Amino acid sequence: MLAQQPYSISMTGMKVKAYWELLKFRLSALVAFSCAFGYVLASSRLDWFNLLWVFIGGFLLSGSSVIVNQIIEKDLDKLMSRTQNRPLPTGRLSVAEAIYFAVACLIVGLVILYIHTNPLTTALSLLSMVLYSFVYTPLKRVGPIAVFVGAIPGALPPLLGWTAATGSISHEALIIFGIQFIWQFPHFWAIAWVADDDYKKAGFKLLPAGGQRDFNTAIQIVIYTLFLIPLGLLPAKFGITGINSAIVATVCGVLFLAQTFYLLKEGNRNAALRIMFGSFLYLPIVQIAYLMDKI
């Protein structure tokens, strides 16, 4: 019996690691940060204890969404090199285990938000989860409409943070929602351009303009990124933040836009990769700038 103990501990460690991977920590943490961002931006007097619960609730709701996404796409994930080593395709976790984990994250997340925020935030969080898991996920094999649908739950976290602090959807909430909504398009399309060969194996159709990595797709990426520059000024215009963050948002927007022109010129995977990494930097930098201006 004693000889089997290290093996048992090792198996437990592997299970824990698999559950952790299933949560997609970096993505879920980014979603939770966006929720916290909206909460801080809306708060006249910051309640740090409540902020922590908003972060945890947002993290668990995001975790539940991405787990359901992986359950639905488990057979498709086996076809793509970027996803074939996930816990479900490799059999490190069963579908039943993933379902129990997703339900647990969903229930705990909703209870936390209901107790520490308000019914509006809780209902919108559930709506976000349903849109992402059960509408966006199957639409990925239908066409580029999936990107529009996916951009809605992708942009809801800062709005949820705002409603968590205020209990209502105001024009300020819609402004921070709009910035993240438009950001989704160059972000999604850059990823789709980079992973196009893999996505085709699974039948995913996310690129616009006929689904091709071409000049027309690059133009659409440029146009949506261009909109981020005036949108980034709106928080200062409406008195949510100040001039310093407006300058940061403008500089980041111009640099982001410059990367899209490089894609327009080169039209290759490396240029799309630069946009993808640029999108990962743009959003947290701009949101942190807004927060610093607020604080």
VORO-56711 format. One record per residue (C-alpha): x, y negated, z negated. Coordinates in pm, whole numbers, plus 50000, padded with zeros to 5 digits. Layout:
<sites>
> x, y, z
> X, Y, Z
...
</sites>
This chain:
<sites>
> x, y, z
> 50000, 50000, 50000
> 50282, 49758, 49910
> 50452, 49823, 50244
> 50139, 49708, 50427
> 50114, 49375, 50243
> 50354, 49173, 50465
> 50165, 49298, 50772
> 49835, 49191, 50620
> 49974, 48845, 50539
> 50109, 48818, 50893
> 49771, 48907, 51043
> 49598, 48651, 50819
> 49848, 48387, 50929
> 49782, 48470, 51293
> 49407, 48435, 51238
> 49447, 48098, 51069
> 49671, 47979, 51351
> 49414, 48094, 51608
> 49131, 47911, 51430
> 49351, 47599, 51415
> 49416, 47620, 51790
> 49046, 47661, 51851
> 48985, 47321, 51687
> 49216, 47142, 51937
> 49358, 46933, 51655
> 49502, 46647, 51862
> 49181, 46594, 52059
> 48957, 46622, 51753
> 49186, 46390, 51555
> 49168, 46132, 51838
> 48788, 46153, 51831
> 48789, 46114, 51451
> 49026, 45817, 51480
> 48788, 45651, 51727
> 48502, 45702, 51479
> 48714, 45549, 51202
> 48810, 45263, 51436
> 48445, 45173, 51496
> 48369, 45198, 51124
> 48653, 44964, 51023
> 48572, 44717, 51300
> 48210, 44693, 51184
> 48276, 44676, 50810
> 48264, 44342, 50632
> 48403, 44511, 50321
> 48588, 44834, 50382
> 48488, 45140, 50179
> 48794, 45366, 50204
> 48616, 45665, 50049
> 48336, 45645, 50306
> 48589, 45591, 50584
> 48755, 45921, 50492
> 48421, 46103, 50515
> 48345, 45943, 50852
> 48684, 46066, 50977
> 48627, 46419, 50844
> 48272, 46435, 50979
> 48383, 46313, 51321
> 48669, 46564, 51324
> 48440, 46859, 51243
> 48176, 46756, 51500
> 48445, 46726, 51767
> 48591, 47059, 51658
> 48251, 47225, 51691
> 48206, 47077, 52041
> 48540, 47197, 52175
> 48490, 47543, 52023
> 48156, 47582, 52201
> 48325, 47459, 52519
> 48586, 47734, 52485
> 48321, 47998, 52414
> 48128, 47908, 52729
> 48445, 47895, 52941
> 48630, 48192, 52790
> 48623, 48392, 53116
> 48720, 48087, 53323
> 49006, 48009, 53083
> 49161, 48344, 53175
> 49197, 48223, 53534
> 49394, 47906, 53456
> 49756, 47899, 53347
> 49699, 47598, 53119
> 49424, 47775, 52921
> 49492, 48148, 52948
> 49679, 48157, 52615
> 49393, 48016, 52412
> 49257, 48228, 52123
> 48951, 48363, 52310
> 49111, 48465, 52642
> 49394, 48639, 52455
> 49153, 48819, 52220
> 49314, 48675, 51906
> 48963, 48573, 51804
> 48634, 48732, 51904
> 48342, 48535, 52045
> 48145, 48611, 51729
> 48422, 48465, 51511
> 48434, 48154, 51729
> 48054, 48112, 51712
> 48053, 48138, 51330
> 48336, 47886, 51310
> 48162, 47643, 51549
> 47835, 47664, 51357
> 48016, 47614, 51024
> 48200, 47305, 51157
> 47875, 47167, 51300
> 47670, 47213, 50983
> 47939, 47081, 50748
> 48008, 46786, 50977
> 47639, 46693, 51005
> 47584, 46726, 50628
> 47885, 46503, 50559
> 47762, 46238, 50803
> 47403, 46257, 50674
> 47515, 46212, 50312
> 47779, 45945, 50370
> 47639, 45751, 50667
> 47278, 45739, 50789
> 47024, 45936, 50998
> 47101, 45735, 51316
> 47471, 45825, 51308
> 47391, 46189, 51230
> 47141, 46214, 51517
> 47377, 46046, 51765
> 47659, 46279, 51655
> 47441, 46582, 51724
> 47343, 46434, 52061
> 47711, 46384, 52145
> 47787, 46746, 52061
> 47497, 46875, 52273
> 47590, 46656, 52572
> 47954, 46765, 52565
> 47902, 47135, 52499
> 47582, 47218, 52684
> 47556, 46958, 52960
> 47907, 46842, 53052
> 48065, 47187, 53022
> 47842, 47369, 53277
> 47838, 47063, 53507
> 48215, 47090, 53556
> 48148, 47358, 53818
> 47871, 47155, 53984
> 48047, 46836, 54084
> 48200, 46502, 53979
> 47874, 46404, 53806
> 48025, 46599, 53516
> 48278, 46318, 53461
> 47999, 46061, 53422
> 47808, 46285, 53180
> 48124, 46375, 52988
> 48217, 46008, 52956
> 47906, 45948, 52741
> 47998, 46177, 52447
> 48361, 46082, 52508
> 48276, 45715, 52445
> 48031, 45765, 52157
> 48283, 45802, 51868
> 48356, 45427, 51821
> 47983, 45352, 51849
> 47915, 45622, 51588
> 48168, 45457, 51359
> 47990, 45125, 51407
> 47647, 45271, 51330
> 47795, 45452, 51029
> 47892, 45113, 50885
> 47587, 44910, 50993
> 47302, 45155, 51054
> 47220, 44997, 51391
> 47331, 44978, 51755
> 47427, 44617, 51827
> 47585, 44449, 52129
> 47923, 44478, 51951
> 47877, 44854, 51929
> 47792, 44867, 52300
> 48107, 44668, 52384
> 48342, 44915, 52215
> 48139, 45200, 52364
> 48175, 45042, 52710
> 48554, 45009, 52686
> 48596, 45376, 52597
> 48334, 45480, 52854
> 48518, 45314, 53145
> 48854, 45441, 53015
> 48725, 45798, 53052
> 48720, 45780, 53433
> 49089, 45717, 53512
> 49172, 45945, 53219
> 48956, 46236, 53342
> 49051, 46192, 53707
> 49424, 46176, 53634
> 49398, 46504, 53443
> 49188, 46654, 53723
> 49448, 46543, 53982
> 49735, 46697, 53782
> 49547, 47020, 53708
> 49362, 47044, 54042
> 49521, 47373, 54150
> 49432, 47531, 53816
> 49083, 47381, 53815
> 49010, 47523, 54159
> 49075, 47874, 54024
> 48790, 47820, 53778
> 48567, 47639, 54027
> 48584, 47304, 53847
> 48491, 47005, 54066
> 48584, 46689, 53880
> 48759, 46471, 54137
> 48549, 46203, 54311
> 48541, 46117, 54682
> 48482, 46469, 54810
> 48695, 46632, 54542
> 49026, 46566, 54718
> 49355, 46433, 54586
> 49362, 46155, 54843
> 49359, 45779, 54900
> 48984, 45749, 54830
> 49020, 45917, 54491
> 49317, 45693, 54408
> 49111, 45385, 54502
> 48836, 45485, 54259
> 49091, 45534, 53983
> 49227, 45184, 54056
> 48879, 45026, 54048
> 48775, 45179, 53715
> 49110, 45091, 53556
> 49073, 44733, 53683
> 48744, 44700, 53491
> 48932, 44770, 53167
> 49105, 44430, 53183
> 48793, 44209, 53150
> 48627, 44462, 52920
> 48928, 44447, 52688
> 48866, 44074, 52639
> 48504, 44111, 52529
> 48575, 44186, 52159
> 48755, 43851, 52134
> 48489, 43675, 52339
> 48212, 43791, 52104
> 48410, 43725, 51787
> 48466, 44089, 51690
> 48844, 44041, 51700
> 49085, 43760, 51785
> 49321, 43633, 52052
> 49619, 43851, 51954
> 49440, 44176, 52033
> 49303, 44022, 52351
> 49661, 43961, 52466
> 49763, 44319, 52377
> 49458, 44462, 52556
> 49533, 44254, 52865
> 49901, 44355, 52876
> 49810, 44723, 52828
> 49540, 44694, 53094
> 49780, 44540, 53345
> 50046, 44805, 53278
> 49784, 45079, 53308
> 49662, 44926, 53634
> 50018, 44913, 53770
> 50042, 45290, 53724
> 49730, 45338, 53935
> 49882, 45131, 54218
> 50181, 45364, 54204
> 49941, 45655, 54259
> 49784, 45463, 54548
> 50128, 45427, 54705
> 50273, 45773, 54634
> 49961, 45989, 54612
> 50140, 46272, 54433
> 50115, 46473, 54113
> 50393, 46284, 53934
> 50213, 45954, 53985
> 49890, 46106, 53847
> 50088, 46243, 53552
> 50205, 45891, 53471
> 49844, 45769, 53467
> 49745, 46059, 53244
> 50013, 45977, 52987
> 49937, 45605, 53027
> 49573, 45673, 52941
> 49680, 45859, 52626
> 49878, 45551, 52518
> 49632, 45280, 52627
> 49336, 45368, 52406
> 49506, 45409, 52064
> 49732, 45107, 52120
> 49440, 44881, 52212
> 49224, 45014, 51929
> 49504, 44964, 51676
> 49551, 44609, 51807
> 49179, 44540, 51754
> 49204, 44678, 51401
> 49512, 44471, 51315
> 49330, 44161, 51437
> 49027, 44251, 51227
> 49223, 44332, 50911
</sites>
